[in-house]
Amino acid sequence: MGLAPYGEPKYVDIIKKELIHINEDGTINLNQKYFKYITGSKMINQKFCKLFDGPARKPESKITKREMDLASSIQEICNECIIKMAKYVKKKTDNNNLVLAGGVALNVVSIGKLKKENIFKNIWVQPASGDAGGALGAALWVWYKILNKERKIELMDSMQSSYLGPEIKNNDEKDSQILKKLGAIWEDLEEENLIEKLANLLEKGKIIALARGKMEWGPRALGNRSIIGSAIDENMQSKMNLKIKKRESFRPFAPIVLLEDASKYFEIEDESPYMLMTCYVKENLRIKNSKKQDIIETINQKRSTIPAVTHIDYSARVQTVDKKRNPFIHKLLEEYKKVTGCSVLVNTSFNVRGEPIVNSVEDAYNCFMNTDIDYLVIGNRLLDKEKQTNTINKKVKYELD
């Protein structure tokens, strides 16, 4: 999804001719002579590599035009399959509402294009789509089918914004004991003062990690286990990718925005509380640039007045925030708007490449100390990296009585 806009879909015809047959109902048949996942430990074989003029790119090696074009082509195929499936379901059911789950439902580009097709009036994607989210379906099936419980429809949000995981409370004494054993130094603040201080730090270009409230259930961090930064800082994307997330610099970051202001920045009609589809930055905020051959030059171009969250094609994976679902983040965005005039921040998951999103207080502190994150919020505690005396890169083990 992230690399596709840098390339051209030049391999679509080859893919359709040799690799995949897409039926009118969106179902597919794969030509197994190019794949190895059934009999081996790898996805593709040498015939696949030969078809695309060479071996797979080695991890951490330079990304070339070929990889960009492959990504673009595969994304286009994915879009076609999903839209055909949706049209088939609409034809068979004539329903106005579509619910999606499964790993491909997390392809925010395809879901964004499906939304624009207007096949269905409403589209809802299960926020924990993928294998882990199957647990929800299993639990609901037992609850309603085996235990015969009454089904109550809640129109607002019975998913509770995905904040269904373990909780880090504002001033929990057990958490304070953990932090003391880790050698952490922090400042306790009332929520109003904490929000005011965070807004001013963000305005100065500081990067802040948040670990408070119930953890999000699913792959998207929605403000409770997040790393946030200024969306108007044109260096924020590369800084977060290389120094904190430790991943490829082309990967875009998602904007988190006040629901009431979302349409000022993005071409968006509905709320998007789960960050599960892309939309586009408003035309009047865009800065036109030419696509360059060198990916780094292209990445470093300023593309809008909110550059840190604007992808090369002016798309953005938007999360809207309302007062009910996450009052703390909503207040923070309001305060940041007072300071800067902008109600958009960068929001990415609180983890580094190859690691899961942080869960516990210990996870949060260790990730904070092993990256270039400037400040950490745990509950209502504020930790300043410069004030920590513990050795960076040294993980401290602890035991509680």
N, C-alpha and C positions, 0 to 999 in steps of 0.2 A: 504493500500500500504506500509506504513512504518513498520508495525509489521510483515507482511507476511514472510519476509526473515528469521526471528528468529525461525519460526516454520516449521512443516512438513505438507503436504497436506493429513493428515490421515482421514479427514472427507469427502473426495470427493465422495466416494461410497455411504455413508449415505445420503449426500445431493442429489445425483442423484436419489437414490432409493425413498426417502421420500419427498423431498422438490420441486424438479424442474425437468422438462422434457425439454431437449434441442433438438430442431428440427434441421434437417440438414441445414436449411437456417439461423440458429442462433436464430430464434425466440424461446420464452420460454413459458411454462405453469407452474404456481406455484400452489402447493397444498395448498389451502386456509385454511385447517384445522389447520395449524401451524402458521397462521398469524392473526393479529388483526387490521391492519391498515384501513380496510374497515368499520368496525363497532365500533372501539374504538380509543383511543388517543395514543395507543402504537403500535409499529411495530409487535411484536411477542407475543404469548400467552404461557400458561403453558406447552402445548404439545411440543412446540418448545424447551423450557428449559429442559424438561424431555428427549427429543431426544438427547440432548448434555450434559447429566449427571449433570444437576444442573442449578440454576438461572443465569441470566446475571450478569456479574461483576459489582459491584457498582463503581461509579465514584471515582477516586483517590485511590482505593484499589490496592493491589499488582497485577501485571500482572503475570499470571501463564502460564504454558506450554499449557494449554487448549486454552487460548485466542490466543496464538501464532499460534497454529495448526489450529484453526478456521479461523484466518486471512489468513493463507497460503492456506487453502482449498478454501475459497471464492474467493481469488485472482485467483486461477487456474481455477475455474468455469467461472469467468469473462473473462479470457484470451480465453477460449474455445469458448464462445459465440461470442466474437468480431471477432475472426479469422474465424469462420464459416459464420458469416454475410458477412465478406469481401470476402470470396471465392464465396459466392452466388451472390453478387453484380458483381464481376468480370465475373462470368459465364454468367450472364444475359446481361451485358453491353459490355464486352470486352474492357473496358476503361482502360487507363494507370494511371489515376489520381483519387484519392479518397479524398473527403472532409468530415470531421466529425464534428459534433456539438452535444450538449446535455451533461448533467452532466457526463455520463460515459466516454465521450471522454477526460475528464480530468484525467482519470486513466492512468498516464504516464507509468506504468509498462506494461499494456496491449498494449498501443500504441507502446511502444518500441519493444515488441515481434511481433506485427503485422508488423512493419517495417522490422524486420529480416526475416519474411516469404517471402518477395519479391513478394507478390501477385500483388502489384501495384508499378509502377515506382516512383510515387510521392504521398505523403500523407500530407495533410494540415488540421490541427485542428483549428477550430475557437477559438481564444484566450479567448473569453468571453463565452465559452460553458456553458450551464446550463440555468436556467430559465431567468436570467437577459439578457443573450445574445440573447434571442428571440426578443428583441426590435430591434436588427439590422436587422433580417430577415423581421420583420414587416415594418420597414422603407424602406428597399430595395424593398420590394414587392410593396408598394405604389408608390415609385419613378419610377419603371420601368413598372409596370402593370397598375396602375391607371393614373399616370401622363405621361406615354409613353416617358420617357426620354431615350436618347441614351446611350447605355452601352459602356463604354470605358474600355478596358482591360489594366491594369497597371501591368507589369510583375514583378516589384520590390516588392512593398509592399504598396498597397493602404490602408492597415490597419494602416499605419503610426506607426508601432511598438506598437500599442495599446496605444500610448500616446495621448489619445483623451479627457481626463478629464480636470477638472479645473487646472489652471496654477498658480504656485508660481514663481514669477519673481525674478531675481537676486537682484535688489535693489529697490523694490517697496516701496514707502513711506507709503502707507496704512499698509503694513505688518510690517514695522518698528514701526508704531504707536501701532499696536496690541502687538508687543513684549515688547514695553516700558510699556504698561498697565499691562502686565503679570509679569513685574519685571525682564525681561530677560537681561542678559549681554552678549554682543557678540563682535566679531572682524570682521570688513569688510575687505575682501581680494580680490585682483585681481585673476581671475580664475587660472592663471598659478601658483601663490603663494599658492592658496588654494589646488590645486592638489598636489603640492610638499609636503605641510604640512600633508595632509591626508595620503599620501603614507608612510611617516615616522611614523605617529601615528599607522597605521595598522601594520607596521613592529614591533612596540613595543608591539603588542598584544591588542591595544585599539579597542573598539567596537564603530562604528560610524553609526549614523542614517542620512539618506539623505531625504530631502524634497525640491525638486527643479524641475522646469519644469512642464510639463503637467502630471497629474496623469494617471497611467495605467488604462485601462478599462478592467476589468476581475479580476480573483482571484489571478493572479501571479504578484508579484512586480518585475519590470524589471529594477530597478535602480533609478527611480525617487521618489518612496516612499518605500525605502529599508533600511534594517539594514545590514551592511557589517562588515566582520572581516577577519582575516588571515586564509587561508585554510591550512597552514602548521603548525598551532598551534593545537596540539593534545587535548588540553583542551577546545577548542572553542565551540565544539558541546554541551557539557554538560553545559558550562557556559551560552551560549545563551538560551538553552532550559529552564533551571531552574531559572536563575536570570533575564532574560529579557522576553522571550516569555511566561514563566510560564506555560509550558506544559510538557507532558510526555518526559522523557529523551531519549527514544528510537527513537524519531522522527528525521529523517535525514534532513540535510540542503543541499540546492542546490548550485552548483558551478557556478560562473559567470567567463567567460574566454574570452580572445581575440580570435576572430574568426580565425585569422591566426595561432594561437598556439593550437587550440582545439585538433587537431589530435595528438599532442605530449603527451597529458594527457589522452585522452579518445578514445575509439573505436567508432569513429564517422566519417561519410562520408559527411553528409550534414550540413548546418547551422541549428541552433536551437534557433532562436531569441526569441521564446515565452516560452521556458522552458516547453514543452509539451510532451516530451518522455524521457525515460531513456536510457542510454547507459552505457558501462562499463569502468572503469579505466584501462589503458593499463597494460598489464601483467607485464612489467618490473618495474612498480611503486608499485606493490602490495606487501604486507607483509602477509604471510600465518599465519593463526591462527585457533585454534580449537574452535568449537561452544560450549559454556559452558551452563550449566543448568540455572545459575543465569543470568538474563538479564542485570543487572548492570555490572557484570564482562565482559560480552560480549561487551557491549556498549563501555566500557573503553579501549578495545584493540585497538592498533594502527594498521590500516589495509593497509595504503599506505603512500607514501611520501606527499600526500595531505589529511591527516586524517580527517580533519573537514568536508569534503564533500564526504567521501567514506562510503557507507552503508555496512552492514555486508556481503552482497553478491557481493561487489565491484561495485555496481551500483551507478549511479549518475544522477540527473535530471538536465541536462546541459542547461545553457543559454549562447549562443555565442553572442559576442558584436562586431559590426563593426563600422567603422568611421562614416558612414552615419546615422544610426539609433540613436545612442546615443554617440555623440562625447565626451561629458564630461566623461562618464564612460570608454570609450575607452582610453582616455588620462590618466585617473587615473590608469587603469590596466597597461598601458605602463610604467608609473612612478613607480608603485609598482614593476614591473619586474626589473627596473633599480636598485632598492634598495635591492631586495631579490633574484632576479633570477627566480622568480615564477610569472606567469601571471594569477593565479587563486585566486579568493576571495570567501568567503562565502557570499551568498545573500539570505536574507529572508525578508518577508514582514514587513513593519514598523507598527506593532501593537502588542498587547498582546493577549493571549488566550481569546476568547469570545468577542473580540472587532473587528470592521471592520478596514481595513487599513486606516491610517490617511489620511485626505484630506486637511484640512486647516492648517494655521500657528498655530492656537490655539491647534488643535489636536496634531500636531507634538511636540509642547513644553510640553503639559501636559503628553504625553506618555514618552517623554525624562525625565521629572522630576519624574515620578512614576516608573522608572525602573533603572537598573544598566548600562544603556547606558552611555559611557564615553563622547562622543562628538556628537553634532547635527549640521548638515548643513541645513540652510534655505536660499535658493537662493545662494548668495555668502557670507553669514554670517556664522561664525564658533562660536559655543557656547561650552564652556568647562564646564562640570558638576561641577568641583571644584570651579569655579569662580561664580556660581550662588548663590545669597544671598536669593532668594525666598525659602520658606519652602517646602521641598519635601513632596509629597502626598497631598498638598493643591492646589486644582484647583481654579484658579482665573477667575472670570467672568469679562467681559469688555463690554463697550458700546462705540461706535464711534459716534462723532457728524456728 
